[in-house]
C-alpha cells in the first residue's frame, strides 16, 4: 500500500504519463471537479465489485477477491487524502494530483 501512495505522490504532481487506471481517475477527477483521492476510492471499489461479480459468475467463488483486496480498495485513496492534507499543513504547499493545467 505504501508503495502505491509513494507512486502517486511521485509521478502525478509532476505530470508524468500515468498508467491507464490513474489516467482515467485523473480525467474523472478533472471533469467532475472531485478530489483525486475520493475518485480513487470510488474507482477501486467499483473494480473490486466488478471483479467479485465476474468471479462469482465464472468461477462460482470470489477467487482472489479477499478481505485484503477490499480493505486496500478503501484505504489507499483514504490514506492518500490524509497524506496530502498533512503535507499541505506542514509545508503550506498544495499537491495537485489532477494536473489540470
DACOR-V85360 format. One record per residue. N is the residue number from 0. RES is the residue in one small letter. PSI is psi as a letter, one per 30 degrees, with the letter a starting at -180 (* if undefined). NEAR is the number of other ideal C-beta (glycine too) atoms within 10 Angstrom. D_LAST is the distance of its C-alpha to the last C-alpha in Angstrom with 1 decimal. Layout:
n: {N & N}
res: {RES & RES}
psi: {PSI & PSI}
near: {NEAR & NEAR}
d_last: {D_LAST & D_LAST}
This chain:
n: {0 & 1 & 2 & 3 & 4 & 5 & 6 & 7 & 8 & 9 & 10 & 11 & 12 & 13 & 14 & 15 & 16 & 17 & 18 & 19 & 20 & 21 & 22 & 23 & 24 & 25 & 26 & 27 & 28 & 29 & 30 & 31 & 32 & 33 & 34 & 35 & 36 & 37 & 38 & 39 & 40 & 41 & 42 & 43 & 44 & 45 & 46 & 47 & 48 & 49 & 50 & 51 & 52 & 53 & 54 & 55 & 56 & 57 & 58 & 59 & 60 & 61 & 62 & 63 & 64 & 65 & 66 & 67 & 68 & 69 & 70 & 71 & 72 & 73 & 74 & 75 & 76 & 77 & 78 & 79 & 80 & 81 & 82 & 83 & 84 & 85 & 86 & 87 & 88 & 89 & 90 & 91 & 92 & 93 & 94 & 95 & 96 & 97 & 98 & 99 & 100}
res: {x & x & x & x & x & x & x & x & x & x & x & x & x & x & x & x & x & x & x & x & x & x & x & x & x & x & x & x & x & x & x & x & x & x & x & x & x & x & x & x & x & x & x & x & x & x & x & x & x & x & x & x & x & x & x & x & x & x & x & x & x & x & x & x & x & x & x & x & x & x & x & x & x & x & x & x & x & x & x & x & x & x & x & x & x & x & x & x & x & x & x & x & x & x & x & x & x & x & x & x & x}
psi: {e & e & e & e & e & e & e & e & f & e & f & e & e & g & h & l & j & l & l & e & e & e & e & e & e & e & e & e & e & e & e & g & h & l & k & e & e & e & e & e & e & e & e & e & e & e & e & e & e & e & e & e & e & e & e & e & e & e & f & g & l & f & b & g & j & a & e & e & e & e & e & e & e & e & e & e & e & e & e & e & e & e & e & e & e & e & e & e & e & e & f & g & k & l & j & j & f & f & i & f & *}
near: {12 & 9 & 6 & 16 & 17 & 11 & 13 & 22 & 15 & 10 & 14 & 21 & 15 & 8 & 11 & 9 & 7 & 18 & 10 & 7 & 12 & 19 & 12 & 13 & 27 & 20 & 13 & 16 & 21 & 15 & 9 & 9 & 8 & 14 & 15 & 24 & 22 & 16 & 22 & 25 & 20 & 15 & 18 & 20 & 14 & 11 & 14 & 17 & 13 & 11 & 16 & 17 & 12 & 12 & 15 & 13 & 8 & 9 & 10 & 8 & 10 & 15 & 14 & 10 & 20 & 11 & 8 & 10 & 16 & 16 & 12 & 15 & 22 & 13 & 15 & 19 & 24 & 14 & 15 & 24 & 17 & 11 & 17 & 21 & 12 & 10 & 14 & 12 & 8 & 8 & 9 & 7 & 8 & 10 & 17 & 14 & 22 & 19 & 15 & 8 & 6}
d_last: {28.3 & 27.4 & 26.3 & 23.8 & 22.4 & 22.2 & 20.5 & 17.7 & 17.3 & 17.5 & 15.3 & 12.5 & 11.1 & 11.2 & 9.4 & 12.9 & 14.1 & 15.3 & 18.6 & 19.1 & 19.7 & 16.7 & 14.4 & 16.3 & 15.9 & 12.1 & 12.2 & 14.9 & 13.2 & 10.2 & 12.7 & 15.4 & 13.5 & 15.6 & 15.4 & 14.9 & 18.5 & 20.1 & 18.7 & 20.0 & 23.4 & 23.7 & 22.7 & 25.1 & 27.9 & 27.7 & 28.0 & 31.0 & 32.6 & 32.3 & 33.7 & 36.6 & 37.5 & 37.4 & 39.6 & 42.0 & 42.4 & 43.0 & 44.3 & 45.9 & 44.5 & 41.1 & 41.1 & 38.7 & 36.9 & 38.4 & 37.9 & 35.7 & 33.3 & 33.2 & 32.8 & 30.0 & 28.0 & 28.1 & 28.0 & 25.1 & 22.4 & 24.5 & 25.0 & 21.3 & 20.8 & 23.6 & 22.6 & 19.1 & 21.1 & 23.7 & 21.3 & 19.7 & 23.2 & 24.6 & 22.0 & 20.4 & 16.9 & 14.5 & 13.3 & 9.9 & 11.2 & 8.8 & 5.6 & 3.7 & 0.0}
